[in-house]
Amino acid sequence: MRLDKFLKVSRLIKRRTEAKKACLAKCIKINGRIAKAGDEVEIANEIEINLATKIIQVKVLKVPLKNIQAKQAASLYEILKEIKKEED
């Protein structure tokens, strides 16, 4: 599954277009390297998302074949680290 679609399906980012913009802004890494929106997500990948207010690092547990219900979205990943950024 493409990275932008996985981020949307897993509810880590609300919209696929926002996920694509985050990739273009180099705010998302897979296994320590800057990711593109079309990169394939696989089980055991580590994804780091650098948002405006926080940095989230997750490990992929499952990659669904299609969209899933919102209540099942959290079962797709495990949060490894979550750092809140300081406000200036």
C-alpha atoms as one frame of an Amber mdcrd trajectory, in Angstrom:
protein
   0.000   0.000   0.000   1.238   3.498  -0.818   2.482   5.592   2.104  -0.029
   8.416   1.591  -2.925   5.957   1.535  -1.633   4.085   4.615  -1.368   7.321
   6.596  -4.981   8.150   5.700  -6.365   4.633   6.340  -4.551   4.394   9.681
  -5.868   7.854  10.650  -2.338   9.102  11.425  -3.084  11.935   8.973  -6.689
  12.892   8.190  -6.555  13.306   4.410  -4.506  11.664   1.690  -3.702  15.061
   0.130  -2.313  16.248   3.479  -0.180  13.094   3.660   1.132  13.778   0.162
   1.961  17.394   1.078   3.793  16.195   4.214   5.869  13.838   2.039   6.695
  16.645  -0.393   7.759  18.824   2.573  10.086  15.983   3.708   8.255  15.614
   7.041   7.856  11.825   6.820  10.532   9.153   7.030  10.384   5.388   6.577
  13.138   3.455   8.353  15.182   6.633   8.774  15.089   7.869   5.179  12.917
  10.612   3.715   9.849   9.039   2.132   7.831   9.791  -0.981   4.041   9.526
  -1.125   4.254   6.536  -3.490   6.665   4.482  -1.364   5.295   1.073  -0.399
   4.555   0.457   3.295   5.400  -3.004   4.607   4.924  -4.742   7.949   7.673
  -3.868  10.488   8.513  -0.542   8.791   9.111   2.358  11.171   7.446   5.606
  10.105   8.378   8.965  11.617   5.920  11.831  11.129   7.159  15.341  11.909
   4.028  17.455  12.429   3.803  21.104  13.467   3.037  20.292  17.123   4.624
  16.855  17.622   6.804  14.088  16.239   5.304  10.599  16.123   7.251   7.405
  15.475   5.217   4.259  14.774   5.889   0.657  13.783   3.607  -0.862  11.137
   1.845  -4.001  12.429  -0.598  -4.624   9.558  -1.103  -3.320   6.038  -4.773
  -3.574   5.019  -5.829  -4.411   1.471  -8.594  -1.777   1.542 -10.085   0.899
   3.790 -11.080  -0.203   7.276 -13.368   1.110   9.999 -12.099   3.956  12.166
 -12.178   1.887  15.357  -9.792  -0.657  13.773  -7.307   1.961  12.527  -5.183
   1.970  15.690  -4.547  -1.775  15.296  -2.470  -1.099  12.159   0.431   0.446
  14.065   2.186   0.645  17.425   3.355   4.027  18.740   7.055   3.823  19.572
   7.660   7.459  20.467   5.638  10.658  20.664   7.392  13.961  21.339   5.445
  17.192  21.788   7.222  20.252  20.410   7.747  23.313  22.567   5.882  26.475
  21.596   7.971  29.606  21.053
